Amino acid sequence: MEIVFGRLDERVAQFTLSSSSVAFANSLRRAMMGEVPTLAIEDIRIYDNTSVLFDEMLAHRIGMIPLKTDLSRFVRKEDCTCEGAGCPHCQVTFTITIEGPTTVFSGDMISDDPMTGPVEANIPIVKLWEDQKLVLEAVAVLNIGTEHAKWQPTIACGYKEYPVIEITDQCDGCGMCVDECPRNVLEVKGQTVRVVDGKLEACSLCRLCEKACIGTGIGEESAIKIDTDETKFLFVVEGDGSLSAQQIVEEGLRYIRSRSDTLVEALQEISTEGL
């Protein structure tokens, strides 16, 4: 298995996974979406809310705000030495005390941990009119996306099989497939069509080029054939900012390795007991 990054920013990662299988590619996608832990608001105490939003709606909006997460500093409550009582190692408390007229933003959430806060300060929560007030306390804990979507570190996470484009000797360079391609992957070069340098991965596998070629009356078979490499995959991962894109990929792979090790140990134990 090999991973080659084509783009790696703070929030976006694009990479090619080679010498793999559909099963592993999908396992990695699911791990990055649902098994990488992040912080999110879990419990809210609302002391005063005279805004236009019901308490439940307000709690939901606050719970979905992405929070910066340092995985080296926090553990899940069930794994903490405080045994779930709540301490600085397993939870962060936020408070909001504000009166209208104003708009309450995520930046108005005051954290008891100066290193932990909302990813963006300008996420609107609720608009307060004159004499309206909002006073609450919210507790964030570490958990995973399989428990609730608010703990998912990804906004988008998906893959496709690597495109393979073959152009046969039947091609006469008419250019009909070039005009039909929505992503400008093809170009006419001399008396034939070829893939534009560096644009192969942009192919969406729509096969409109094949239909355009058949439409020219070339025959029953198109001169351009679109296929996929079933052992190679193109991934796009976009994070919500709680973790870097690199962390999301690393933690997803680390989770798969951990589960694999657990399975191997279980099989070895069964094998030993059988003897």
Order of alpha helices (4+ residues) and beta strands (2+ residues): beta-beta-alpha-beta-alpha-beta-beta-beta-beta-beta-beta-alpha-beta-beta-alpha-beta-alpha
